[in-house]
Amino acid sequence: MIPATFDYAAPTSVEEALSVLAEAGDDAKVLAGGQSLLPILRMRLNAPEKVVDLGRVEALRGVRDGGDHIAIGSMTPYSEVVGNALVQEHAGLLAKAVETVADPQIRHRGTVGGALVHADPAGDVGAPVLALDATMVVVGPGGERTVGAGEFFHDLFETAVADGELLTEIRIPKHTGWGSAYEKFVRVSHQWSIVAVAATVKAEGGTITEARVGLTNMGSTPLRATAVEQALVGKGTADLADACAAAAEGTNPPSDLNGDADYRRHLATVLTRRAVQHALGG
Ligand SMILES: Cc1cc2nc3c(=O)[nH]c(=O)nc-3n(C[C@H](O)[C@H](O)[C@H](O)COP(=O)(O)OP(=O)(O)OC[C@H]3O[C@@H](n4cnc5c(N)ncnc54)[C@H](O)[C@@H]3O)c2cc1C
C-alpha cells in the first residue's frame, strides 16, 4: 500500500528539528532509519500530517569516547555500531546483539535510537542497553534530560520519549574487559527474537565478580534478570545451572504461534545459562 499524503521536513540540526516538531504538534512523526515507521505508514496504521526526517542531522550520528562512558548518537545505524572499535572494546554486548538484527540491508538503514524509541519487546537493542545500565539523553521544548534505561521503557511501544521530544544520545558506562554474549533463539534466520538473553560478566580467575543479564521478549518491555545477576556472583562455569534457574522469575512472556509463555520461560532459563557460559569464554 501507499502511505497517506504527508508533509516532509529534513532539518539539519537538533534545534531545527525541535522547532519543526513544536510547530506541527501531535500530527508530526520523527523518521530515523524508517525500517519500522515506513511499514507502519504503508499499512496506514498511522497517518501523520508531517514526517520529520533526522537523516541530515549529522550531530546525531557517530560514537564518541565520553571518558567513563561511550556516547552513541541516536541516528547511528546498526552497521556502524557493530563495526565500531569503541563499542567493541567497552560495550561488546551491544555489538554482539546488534549483529543479530535482521539482515545487512536493515542494519544499514536502521538506527539504534529508532529501535529504542520504537520499543518493540522482541527488538534486540533494548535488553543489552538495559543490562549495560545505559542512560538516554532526551531533548524537547523544556531542554535536555537524562533517563536511565530502567525508567526508559514504559510498555509495549511506549517509552519516556514524549511527542515533540527527541532521543539524541545513548551513554553506556564502559564495561572494559567484561565478557559478553547475546543468545537469540529463532526458528529461521533473520527472524525477530522468540526469546533472547543478553549477558555480560566480569570475572577473576574464572569466578564471576559482577553480572548483568537482560531479557528480550519476556514481557511488554526488555527486562533485567536481577535475581540471576545476584546468584551468579561467586560462580564459575561448573555451577551456572542453579544460578540461572530463576531467569524467568517475574517475567510475563507472550504466547503466540512461535511458542507459549511456558515454553518461553524454559527458553529463558536455558539461554541465560548458555549466554553466561559464553560470556565467561566457555
Ligand atoms: C523485515 C524486518 C526485520 C526486522 N528484524 C529485526 C530484528 O530481528 N531485531 C530487531 O531488533 N529489529 C528488527 N527490525 C526492526 C529494525 O531494527 C528497525 O530498524 C528499528 O526497530 C527501528 O529503527 P529505525 O531507525 O528504522 O526507526 P524508524 O522506523 O525510523 O522509527 C521508529 C520509531 O521511532 C521514532 N523515532 C526514531 N528515532 C527517534 C528519535 N531519535 N527520537 C524520537 N523518536 C524517534 C519514530 O518516530 C518511530 O515511531 C526489523 C525490521 C524489518 C523491516
The ligand as an SDF file (V2000), in Angstrom:
LIG
                    3D

 53 58  0  0  0  0  0  0  0  0999 V2000
   11.9720   -7.2110    7.8870 C   0  0  0  0  0  0  0  0  0  0  0  0
   12.4090   -6.5940    9.2010 C   0  0  0  0  0  0  0  0  0  0  0  0
   13.0330   -7.3950   10.1350 C   0  0  0  0  0  0  0  0  0  0  0  0
   13.4650   -6.8510   11.3510 C   0  0  0  0  0  0  0  0  0  0  0  0
   14.0780   -7.6800   12.2490 N   0  0  0  0  0  0  0  0  0  0  0  0
   14.5150   -7.1600   13.4150 C   0  0  0  0  0  0  0  0  0  0  0  0
   15.2210   -7.9780   14.3470 C   0  0  0  0  0  0  0  0  0  0  0  0
   15.4850   -9.1680   14.1290 O   0  0  0  0  0  0  0  0  0  0  0  0
   15.6020   -7.4140   15.5280 N   0  0  0  0  0  0  0  0  0  0  0  0
   15.3600   -6.0940   15.7910 C   0  0  0  0  0  0  0  0  0  0  0  0
   15.7510   -5.6330   16.8720 O   0  0  0  0  0  0  0  0  0  0  0  0
   14.7270   -5.3050   14.9230 N   0  0  0  0  0  0  0  0  0  0  0  0
   14.2990   -5.7950   13.7350 C   0  0  0  0  0  0  0  0  0  0  0  0
   13.6600   -4.9710   12.8470 N   0  0  0  0  0  0  0  0  0  0  0  0
   13.3650   -3.5600   13.2040 C   0  0  0  0  0  0  0  0  0  0  0  0
   14.5540   -2.6590   12.9050 C   0  0  0  0  0  0  0  0  0  0  0  0
   15.5160   -2.9160   13.9010 O   0  0  0  0  0  0  0  0  0  0  0  0
   14.1760   -1.1790   12.9130 C   0  0  0  0  0  0  0  0  0  0  0  0
   15.2010   -0.5170   12.2610 O   0  0  0  0  0  0  0  0  0  0  0  0
   14.0240   -0.4920   14.2470 C   0  0  0  0  0  0  0  0  0  0  0  0
   13.0160   -1.1170   15.0030 O   0  0  0  0  0  0  0  0  0  0  0  0
   13.6410    0.9700   14.0840 C   0  0  0  0  0  0  0  0  0  0  0  0
   14.7640    1.7370   13.7710 O   0  0  0  0  0  0  0  0  0  0  0  0
   14.6850    2.8350   12.6290 P   0  0  0  0  0  0  0  0  0  0  0  0
   15.9220    3.6370   12.7250 O   0  0  0  0  0  0  0  0  0  0  0  0
   14.3950    2.1990   11.3360 O   0  0  0  0  0  0  0  0  0  0  0  0
   13.4640    3.7660   13.1380 O   0  0  0  0  0  0  0  0  0  0  0  0
   12.1660    4.3080   12.3960 P   0  0  0  0  0  0  0  0  0  0  0  0
   11.4150    3.1860   11.7920 O   0  0  0  0  0  0  0  0  0  0  0  0
   12.5070    5.4490   11.5220 O   0  0  0  0  0  0  0  0  0  0  0  0
   11.3810    4.8880   13.6750 O   0  0  0  0  0  0  0  0  0  0  0  0
   10.8110    4.0240   14.6460 C   0  0  0  0  0  0  0  0  0  0  0  0
   10.0090    4.8560   15.6600 C   0  0  0  0  0  0  0  0  0  0  0  0
   10.8750    5.6060   16.5000 O   0  0  0  0  0  0  0  0  0  0  0  0
   10.6310    7.0110   16.3760 C   0  0  0  0  0  0  0  0  0  0  0  0
   11.9640    7.6330   16.4060 N   0  0  0  0  0  0  0  0  0  0  0  0
   13.0350    7.2160   15.6900 C   0  0  0  0  0  0  0  0  0  0  0  0
   14.1350    7.8960   16.0430 N   0  0  0  0  0  0  0  0  0  0  0  0
   13.7580    8.7630   17.0020 C   0  0  0  0  0  0  0  0  0  0  0  0
   14.4670    9.7330   17.7860 C   0  0  0  0  0  0  0  0  0  0  0  0
   15.8040    9.9150   17.6520 N   0  0  0  0  0  0  0  0  0  0  0  0
   13.7760   10.4710   18.6940 N   0  0  0  0  0  0  0  0  0  0  0  0
   12.4460   10.2820   18.8340 C   0  0  0  0  0  0  0  0  0  0  0  0
   11.7160    9.3680   18.1260 N   0  0  0  0  0  0  0  0  0  0  0  0
   12.3750    8.6090   17.2330 C   0  0  0  0  0  0  0  0  0  0  0  0
    9.8650    7.1770   15.0850 C   0  0  0  0  0  0  0  0  0  0  0  0
    9.0180    8.3140   15.1050 O   0  0  0  0  0  0  0  0  0  0  0  0
    9.0720    5.8830   15.0270 C   0  0  0  0  0  0  0  0  0  0  0  0
    7.9390    5.9840   15.8430 O   0  0  0  0  0  0  0  0  0  0  0  0
   13.2350   -5.4750   11.6230 C   0  0  0  0  0  0  0  0  0  0  0  0
   12.6090   -4.6510   10.6720 C   0  0  0  0  0  0  0  0  0  0  0  0
   12.2090   -5.1940    9.4610 C   0  0  0  0  0  0  0  0  0  0  0  0
   11.5580   -4.2990    8.4470 C   0  0  0  0  0  0  0  0  0  0  0  0
  1  2  1  0
  2  3  1  0
  2 52  2  0
  3  4  2  0
  4  5  1  0
  4 50  1  0
  5  6  2  0
  6  7  1  0
  6 13  1  0
  7  8  2  0
  7  9  1  0
  9 10  1  0
 10 11  2  0
 10 12  1  0
 12 13  2  0
 13 14  1  0
 14 15  1  0
 14 50  1  0
 15 16  1  0
 16 17  1  0
 16 18  1  0
 18 19  1  0
 18 20  1  0
 20 21  1  0
 20 22  1  0
 22 23  1  0
 23 24  1  0
 24 25  2  0
 24 26  1  0
 24 27  1  0
 27 28  1  0
 28 29  2  0
 28 30  1  0
 28 31  1  0
 31 32  1  0
 32 33  1  0
 33 34  1  0
 33 48  1  0
 34 35  1  0
 35 36  1  0
 35 46  1  0
 36 37  1  0
 36 45  1  0
 37 38  2  0
 38 39  1  0
 39 40  1  0
 39 45  2  0
 40 41  1  0
 40 42  2  0
 42 43  1  0
 43 44  2  0
 44 45  1  0
 46 47  1  0
 46 48  1  0
 48 49  1  0
 50 51  2  0
 51 52  1  0
 52 53  1  0
M  END
$$$$
